[in-house]
């Protein structure tokens, strides 16, 4: 459970730094997100989830 809280904190930290350092670029990125198809977002999310899963699996073993 401790690792999950640390991972969530790291996620919030990285997101916060990106928005603090590059606010206009982050706004542009979010606007471009509307142009992407749902299937492309779903596929990208699934790929990143699988990569993350294998990274966690590798680090835990």
DSSP file (Angstrom, degrees, kcal/mol; ACC not computed):
  #  RESIDUE AA STRUCTURE BP1 BP2  ACC     N-H-->O    O-->H-N    N-H-->O    O-->H-N    TCO  KAPPA ALPHA  PHI   PSI    X-CA   Y-CA   Z-CA
    1    1 A X     >        0   0    0      0, 0.0     4,-1.9     0, 0.0     5,-0.2   0.000 360.0 360.0 360.0 -35.1    0.0    0.0    0.0
    2    2 A X  H  >  +     0   0    0      1,-0.2     4,-2.2     2,-0.2     5,-0.2   0.895 360.0  52.6 -62.5 -39.7    2.9    2.3    0.8
    3    3 A X  H  > S+     0   0    0      1,-0.2     4,-2.6     2,-0.2    -1,-0.2   0.866 106.4  53.6 -64.6 -36.1    4.2    1.9   -2.8
    4    4 A X  H  > S+     0   0    0      2,-0.2     4,-2.2     1,-0.2    -1,-0.2   0.904 109.5  47.3 -65.3 -41.6    0.9    2.9   -4.2
    5    5 A X  H  X S+     0   0    0     -4,-1.9     4,-2.4     2,-0.2    -2,-0.2   0.898 112.6  49.7 -66.6 -40.2    0.8    6.1   -2.2
    6    6 A X  H  X S+     0   0    0     -4,-2.2     4,-2.4     2,-0.2    -2,-0.2   0.917 110.7  50.1 -63.7 -42.8    4.4    6.9   -3.3
    7    7 A X  H  X S+     0   0    0     -4,-2.6     4,-2.2     2,-0.2    -2,-0.2   0.901 111.1  48.6 -62.8 -41.5    3.5    6.2   -6.9
    8    8 A X  H  X S+     0   0    0     -4,-2.2     4,-2.4     2,-0.2    -1,-0.2   0.905 111.0  50.4 -65.4 -41.5    0.4    8.5   -6.7
    9    9 A X  H  X S+     0   0    0     -4,-2.4     4,-2.3     2,-0.2    -2,-0.2   0.893 110.1  50.1 -62.6 -40.1    2.5   11.2   -5.0
   10   10 A X  H  X S+     0   0    0     -4,-2.4     4,-2.5     2,-0.2    -2,-0.2   0.897 109.2  51.9 -65.1 -40.4    5.1   10.9   -7.8
   11   11 A X  H  X S+     0   0    0     -4,-2.2     4,-2.5     2,-0.2    -2,-0.2   0.936 111.5  46.3 -59.6 -47.8    2.4   11.2  -10.4
   12   12 A X  H  X S+     0   0    0     -4,-2.4     4,-2.6     1,-0.2    -2,-0.2   0.885 111.8  52.3 -63.5 -39.0    1.0   14.4   -8.8
   13   13 A X  H  X S+     0   0    0     -4,-2.3     4,-2.4     2,-0.2    -2,-0.2   0.941 111.2  45.4 -62.3 -48.3    4.5   15.8   -8.5
   14   14 A X  H  X S+     0   0    0     -4,-2.5     4,-2.2     2,-0.2    -2,-0.2   0.924 114.6  48.1 -63.9 -45.0    5.4   15.3  -12.2
   15   15 A X  H  X S+     0   0    0     -4,-2.5     4,-2.3    -5,-0.2     5,-0.2   0.925 112.2  49.8 -60.8 -44.5    2.0   16.7  -13.3
   16   16 A X  H  X S+     0   0    0     -4,-2.6     4,-2.2     1,-0.2    -2,-0.2   0.892 110.1  49.8 -63.0 -40.9    2.4   19.7  -11.1
   17   17 A X  H  X S+     0   0    0     -4,-2.4     4,-2.6     2,-0.2     5,-0.3   0.912 110.0  51.2 -64.4 -42.8    5.9   20.4  -12.3
   18   18 A X  H  X S+     0   0    0     -4,-2.2     4,-2.5     1,-0.2    -2,-0.2   0.928 113.2  44.1 -61.7 -45.1    4.8   20.2  -16.0
   19   19 A X  H  < S+     0   0    0     -4,-2.3    -1,-0.2     1,-0.2    -2,-0.2   0.849 115.2  49.5 -68.8 -33.2    1.9   22.6  -15.4
   20   20 A X  H  < S+     0   0    0     -4,-2.2     3,-0.3    -5,-0.2    -2,-0.2   0.888 119.5  35.5 -72.8 -38.7    4.1   25.0  -13.4
   21   21 A X  H  < S+     0   0    0     -4,-2.6    -2,-0.2     1,-0.2    -3,-0.2   0.840 132.3  24.0 -84.3 -34.6    7.0   25.1  -15.9
   22   22 A X     X  +     0   0    0     -4,-2.5     4,-2.2    -5,-0.3    -1,-0.2  -0.471  65.9 153.0-131.5  62.1    5.0   24.9  -19.2
   23   23 A X  H  > S+     0   0    0     -3,-0.3     4,-1.9     1,-0.2     5,-0.1   0.900  77.9  46.1 -63.7 -41.0    1.4   26.2  -18.6
   24   24 A X  H  > S+     0   0    0      1,-0.2     4,-2.2     2,-0.2    -1,-0.2   0.897 113.1  49.6 -70.7 -37.8    0.8   27.4  -22.2
   25   25 A X  H  > S+     0   0    0      1,-0.2     4,-2.3     2,-0.2    -1,-0.2   0.877 109.8  51.9 -67.1 -35.9    2.2   24.2  -23.7
   26   26 A X  H  X S+     0   0    0     -4,-2.2     4,-2.2     2,-0.2    -1,-0.2   0.890 108.6  51.0 -67.4 -38.2    0.1   22.1  -21.4
   27   27 A X  H  X S+     0   0    0     -4,-1.9     4,-2.1     2,-0.2    -2,-0.2   0.930 110.9  48.6 -62.6 -44.5   -3.0   24.1  -22.5
   28   28 A X  H  X S+     0   0    0     -4,-2.2     4,-2.1     1,-0.2    -2,-0.2   0.897 110.2  51.7 -62.0 -39.9   -2.1   23.5  -26.2
   29   29 A X  H  X S+     0   0    0     -4,-2.3     4,-1.1     1,-0.2    -1,-0.2   0.908 109.4  49.6 -63.5 -41.5   -1.6   19.8  -25.5
   30   30 A X  H  X S+     0   0    0     -4,-2.2     4,-0.5     1,-0.2    -1,-0.2   0.866 109.9  51.2 -67.0 -34.9   -5.0   19.5  -23.9
   31   31 A X  H >< S+     0   0    0     -4,-2.1     3,-1.0     1,-0.2     4,-0.3   0.884 108.0  52.1 -67.6 -37.6   -6.7   21.3  -26.8
   32   32 A X  H >< S+     0   0    0     -4,-2.1     3,-1.3     1,-0.2     4,-0.4   0.738  94.2  73.3 -69.8 -21.5   -5.0   18.9  -29.3
   33   33 A X  H >< S+     0   0    0     -4,-1.1     3,-1.0     1,-0.3    -1,-0.2   0.801  86.8  63.2 -63.1 -28.2   -6.4   16.0  -27.3
   34   34 A X  T << S+     0   0    0     -3,-1.0    -1,-0.3    -4,-0.5    -2,-0.2   0.745  96.8  58.6 -66.9 -22.6   -9.9   16.8  -28.7
   35   35 A X  T <  S+     0   0    0     -3,-1.3     2,-0.3    -4,-0.3    -1,-0.2   0.611  87.1  93.4 -82.6 -12.1   -8.6   16.0  -32.2
   36   36 A X  S <  S-     0   0    0     -3,-1.0     2,-0.0    -4,-0.4     5,-0.0  -0.636  81.3-115.3 -86.2 137.1   -7.6   12.4  -31.3
   37   37 A X     >  -     0   0    0     -2,-0.3     4,-2.0     1,-0.1     5,-0.2  -0.303  20.0-120.1 -66.3 152.9  -10.1    9.6  -31.9
   38   38 A X  H  > S+     0   0    0      1,-0.2     4,-2.7     2,-0.2     5,-0.2   0.881 113.9  54.9 -61.1 -38.7  -11.4    7.7  -28.9
   39   39 A X  H  > S+     0   0    0      1,-0.2     4,-2.4     2,-0.2    -1,-0.2   0.871 107.1  50.2 -66.1 -35.2  -10.0    4.4  -30.2
   40   40 A X  H  > S+     0   0    0      2,-0.2     4,-2.6     1,-0.2    -1,-0.2   0.904 112.1  47.4 -68.1 -40.6   -6.5    6.0  -30.5
   41   41 A X  H  X S+     0   0    0     -4,-2.0     4,-2.7     2,-0.2    -2,-0.2   0.915 112.7  49.3 -64.2 -42.6   -6.7    7.2  -26.9
   42   42 A X  H  X S+     0   0    0     -4,-2.7     4,-2.3     2,-0.2    -2,-0.2   0.921 112.9  46.7 -62.8 -44.8   -8.0    3.8  -25.7
   43   43 A X  H  X S+     0   0    0     -4,-2.4     4,-2.4     2,-0.2    -2,-0.2   0.923 113.6  48.3 -64.7 -44.6   -5.1    2.0  -27.6
   44   44 A X  H  X S+     0   0    0     -4,-2.6     4,-2.5     1,-0.2     5,-0.2   0.913 112.0  49.5 -61.7 -43.2   -2.5    4.4  -26.2
   45   45 A X  H  X S+     0   0    0     -4,-2.7     4,-2.2     1,-0.2    -1,-0.2   0.894 111.3  49.1 -62.7 -40.6   -3.8    4.1  -22.7
   46   46 A X  H  X S+     0   0    0     -4,-2.3     4,-2.3     2,-0.2    -2,-0.2   0.908 110.7  50.4 -65.9 -41.8   -3.8    0.3  -22.9
   47   47 A X  H  X S+     0   0    0     -4,-2.4     4,-2.5     1,-0.2    -2,-0.2   0.937 113.1  45.6 -61.9 -46.7   -0.2    0.3  -24.3
   48   48 A X  H  X S+     0   0    0     -4,-2.5     4,-2.6     1,-0.2    -1,-0.2   0.872 111.3  53.0 -66.3 -35.8    1.0    2.5  -21.5
   49   49 A X  H  X S+     0   0    0     -4,-2.2     4,-2.3    -5,-0.2    -1,-0.2   0.911 110.8  46.9 -64.2 -41.6   -0.9    0.5  -18.8
   50   50 A X  H  X S+     0   0    0     -4,-2.3     4,-2.3     2,-0.2    -2,-0.2   0.915 112.4  49.5 -66.3 -43.2    0.7   -2.7  -20.1
   51   51 A X  H  X S+     0   0    0     -4,-2.5     4,-2.1     1,-0.2    -2,-0.2   0.935 112.4  48.3 -60.9 -45.4    4.2   -1.1  -20.1
   52   52 A X  H  X S+     0   0    0     -4,-2.6     4,-2.4     1,-0.2    -2,-0.2   0.887 109.2  53.5 -61.0 -40.2    3.6    0.2  -16.6
   53   53 A X  H  X S+     0   0    0     -4,-2.3     4,-2.7     1,-0.2    -1,-0.2   0.923 110.0  46.7 -60.9 -45.3    2.5   -3.2  -15.4
   54   54 A X  H  X S+     0   0    0     -4,-2.3     4,-2.4     2,-0.2    -1,-0.2   0.841 110.3  53.0 -70.6 -31.9    5.6   -4.9  -16.7
   55   55 A X  H  X S+     0   0    0     -4,-2.1     4,-2.4     2,-0.2    -1,-0.2   0.939 112.6  44.8 -63.7 -46.1    7.8   -2.2  -15.2
   56   56 A X  H  X S+     0   0    0     -4,-2.4     4,-2.1     2,-0.2    -2,-0.2   0.918 113.2  50.6 -63.1 -43.7    6.2   -2.8  -11.8
   57   57 A X  H  X S+     0   0    0     -4,-2.7     4,-1.1     1,-0.2    -1,-0.2   0.908 111.9  48.1 -60.7 -42.7    6.3   -6.6  -12.3
   58   58 A X  H  < S+     0   0    0     -4,-2.4     3,-0.3     1,-0.2    -2,-0.2   0.912 113.3  46.6 -65.3 -42.7   10.0   -6.4  -13.1
   59   59 A X  H  < S+     0   0    0     -4,-2.4    -1,-0.2     1,-0.2    -2,-0.2   0.812 110.8  52.3 -71.3 -29.5   10.8   -4.1  -10.1
   60   60 A X  H  <        0   0    0     -4,-2.1    -1,-0.2     1,-0.2    -2,-0.2   0.715 360.0 360.0 -79.0 -20.6    8.9   -6.3   -7.7
   61   61 A X     <        0   0    0     -4,-1.1    -1,-0.2    -3,-0.3    -2,-0.2   0.465 360.0 360.0 -95.9 360.0   10.6   -9.5   -8.6
